[in-house]
């Protein structure tokens, strides 16, 4: 009887082992410090890289990082099954939650959006409509782009990376730039001339923090990642990493 039970259990053991040997493929893109960037040795580092590493350990799967170059590239990779998850400080919105699983892992509710200017903030700007005919550079496919695209009077300049948007601002090719507020301290250290204005978001555009994106067709992985994230929150790992990368004081 014991031998028969062992034989019946064997396929489940083999299946679990095979699942653990499958790599955990995480999509991201560099140029988004302190979440993801390349260090002097050309290796990826940052808050999201540390999160991905710890999640892979929790899942007992080898981590594989894939750089898909931009937000549109990331979303396409998830849709085509080229990545198991996206970990790249992606804002949780109602629209995105309808399209995929979004598991909160960092950040608080965001009710304002950062608009960055070079050296001086123009007077009289209290809403997005007040930006008038100004040109605003944003990262293509970003949360910021989706918000500002609703205001036809704003001329959007879509760029591949945040670093490109900042350079466009510096050299006068754009009047302003919209970024994730958590990026500002790092960018300010690099470009002291940057000045930030927080503009209130309309209720429908309020973000619920940053989420790990997983395809709705992969509910088993989503459940595993959700459990792992809760454990990393509970044991203080995520809080420690936020301090390490300067996301909190």
C-alpha positions in Angstrom: 0.0 0.0 0.0 2.8 2.4 0.9 4.5 1.6 -2.4 1.3 2.3 -4.3 0.9 5.6 -2.5 4.5 6.6 -3.4 3.9 5.8 -7.1 0.7 7.9 -7.1 2.5 10.8 -5.4 5.5 10.7 -7.8 3.9 12.6 -10.7 3.0 15.5 -8.4 6.6 15.6 -7.0 8.0 15.6 -10.5 5.6 18.3 -11.6 6.6 20.5 -8.6 10.3 20.0 -9.3 9.8 20.8 -13.0 8.0 24.0 -12.0 10.8 25.1 -9.7 13.4 24.6 -12.5 11.5 27.0 -14.8 13.0 30.5 -14.8 11.1 33.4 -13.3 11.3 35.8 -16.3 10.9 39.4 -15.2 10.5 42.2 -17.6 11.9 45.7 -16.9 14.0 48.3 -18.6 17.0 50.3 -17.4 17.2 54.1 -17.0 14.7 54.3 -14.2 16.8 54.8 -11.1 16.4 54.1 -8.2 14.1 51.3 -9.4 16.2 49.9 -12.3 19.5 51.1 -13.7 22.9 49.9 -14.9 25.9 50.1 -12.6 29.5 50.8 -13.7 30.0 47.1 -14.4 27.0 47.0 -16.8 24.8 45.0 -14.4 21.2 45.8 -13.5 20.6 47.2 -10.0 17.9 49.0 -8.1 14.9 48.5 -5.9 13.0 46.5 -8.4 15.9 44.2 -9.1 16.2 43.5 -5.4 12.4 42.8 -5.3 12.6 40.5 -8.3 15.6 38.6 -6.7 13.7 38.0 -3.5 10.6 36.9 -5.2 12.5 34.4 -7.3 14.0 33.0 -4.1 10.5 32.7 -2.6 9.3 30.9 -5.7 12.4 28.7 -5.7 13.0 29.6 -9.4 16.0 31.0 -11.1 15.6 34.7 -12.0 16.0 35.8 -15.6 15.8 39.6 -16.2 14.8 40.8 -19.7 15.0 44.4 -20.8 12.2 45.3 -23.2 13.3 48.9 -23.7 10.1 50.9 -23.0 6.7 50.7 -21.4 5.0 49.7 -24.7 7.6 47.0 -25.1 7.0 45.7 -21.6 3.2 45.5 -22.1 3.6 43.7 -25.4 6.1 41.2 -23.8 3.6 40.3 -21.1 0.8 39.9 -23.6 2.9 37.7 -25.8 4.1 35.6 -22.9 7.7 36.6 -23.2 7.8 37.6 -19.5 6.1 36.0 -16.5 5.9 39.3 -14.7 6.7 43.0 -15.1 8.4 44.7 -12.1 9.1 48.3 -13.0 7.4 50.8 -10.7 4.2 50.5 -12.8 1.3 52.6 -11.3 -1.8 50.7 -10.4 -4.9 52.2 -12.1 -8.4 50.9 -12.6 -7.8 50.7 -16.3 -4.7 48.5 -15.9 -6.3 46.3 -13.3 -9.0 45.4 -15.9 -6.3 44.3 -18.4 -4.0 42.2 -16.1 -3.3 41.2 -12.5 -1.6 44.0 -10.6 -0.1 43.1 -7.2 0.7 46.0 -5.0 4.3 45.9 -3.6 5.4 49.5 -3.1 4.2 53.0 -2.8 1.1 54.8 -1.4 -2.0 56.2 -3.0 -1.0 59.0 -5.4 -3.4 61.9 -5.6 -1.0 64.4 -7.3 1.3 64.1 -10.3 4.8 65.7 -10.6 5.4 68.3 -13.3 9.0 69.3 -13.6 10.4 72.5 -14.9 13.9 73.8 -15.6 15.1 76.4 -13.0 11.7 78.1 -12.6 8.1 77.1 -12.2 5.8 79.4 -14.3 3.1 81.2 -12.3 -0.6 80.4 -12.4 -0.4 76.6 -12.8 -2.9 74.9 -10.5 -4.2 72.2 -12.8 -3.2 70.3 -16.0 -5.4 72.6 -18.1 -3.3 75.6 -16.9 -0.3 74.1 -18.8 -2.0 75.6 -21.9 0.0 75.1 -25.1 3.2 74.1 -23.3 5.1 71.1 -24.6 5.5 68.4 -21.9 7.8 65.5 -22.4 6.7 62.1 -21.0 7.8 58.5 -21.2 5.9 56.7 -24.0 3.2 54.3 -22.6 3.6 55.7 -19.0 1.0 56.5 -16.5 1.9 60.2 -16.9 1.2 60.0 -20.6 -2.2 58.4 -20.1 -3.2 61.2 -17.8 -1.9 64.1 -19.8 -3.3 62.7 -23.1 -6.8 63.7 -21.9 -5.8 67.4 -22.3 -5.7 68.2 -26.0 -4.3 71.7 -25.3 -1.1 70.1 -24.0 1.5 69.1 -26.7 3.0 65.8 -25.6 6.5 64.8 -26.6 6.7 61.0 -26.2 10.2 59.8 -25.5 11.6 56.3 -24.8 13.2 56.9 -21.4 12.9 59.4 -18.5 16.5 60.4 -19.0 15.7 61.5 -22.6 12.7 63.6 -21.3 15.0 65.3 -18.7 17.6 66.1 -21.4 14.8 67.5 -23.7 13.8 69.8 -20.8 17.4 70.8 -20.1 18.1 71.8 -23.7 14.8 73.7 -24.2 13.2 71.2 -26.5 10.2 71.0 -24.1 8.7 73.3 -21.5 8.1 70.7 -18.8 8.4 67.0 -18.0 6.1 64.7 -16.1 7.7 62.0 -14.0 6.9 59.5 -11.2 7.3 61.6 -8.0 9.5 59.0 -6.4 12.2 59.6 -9.1 12.5 63.3 -8.3 15.0 63.1 -5.4 17.5 61.1 -7.6 17.0 63.4 -10.6 17.4 66.5 -8.5 20.8 65.4 -7.2 21.9 64.9 -10.8 20.2 68.1 -12.1 19.9 70.7 -9.3 18.2 73.1 -11.7 15.0 70.9 -11.7 11.9 72.4 -10.0 8.9 70.3 -9.2 5.2 71.2 -9.0 2.6 68.7 -7.8 -0.6 69.0 -9.7 -3.8 67.4 -8.2 -5.1 64.4 -10.1 -8.8 64.0 -11.0 -10.4 61.1 -9.1 -10.4 58.7 -12.0 -6.6 59.0 -12.5 -5.6 58.5 -8.9 -2.9 55.7 -8.6 -3.0 53.1 -5.9 0.8 52.7 -5.7 3.1 50.4 -7.8 2.2 46.9 -8.9 3.7 43.8 -10.2 2.0 42.9 -13.5 1.0 39.3 -14.4 -1.2 38.0 -17.1 -4.7 37.1 -16.1 -4.2 33.8 -17.8 -1.5 32.9 -15.2 -3.6 32.9 -12.1 -1.5 30.3 -10.3 1.7 32.5 -10.6 -0.3 35.5 -9.5 -1.4 33.7 -6.3 2.2 32.7 -5.6 3.6 36.1 -6.1 0.8 37.7 -4.1 1.6 35.4 -1.1 5.4 36.1 -1.5 4.9 39.9 -1.6 2.8 39.7 1.6 5.6 37.8 3.3 8.2 40.3 2.2 6.0 43.1 3.5 5.3 41.4 6.8 9.0 40.6 7.6 10.1 44.1 6.8 12.1 43.3 3.7 10.4 45.7 1.4 10.7 48.6 4.0 14.4 47.9 4.3 14.8 48.0 0.5 12.9 51.3 0.3 15.4 52.8 2.7 18.3 51.3 0.9 17.3 52.9 -2.4 16.2 56.2 -1.0 12.5 55.8 -1.6 11.7 56.8 1.9 13.4 59.0 4.4 
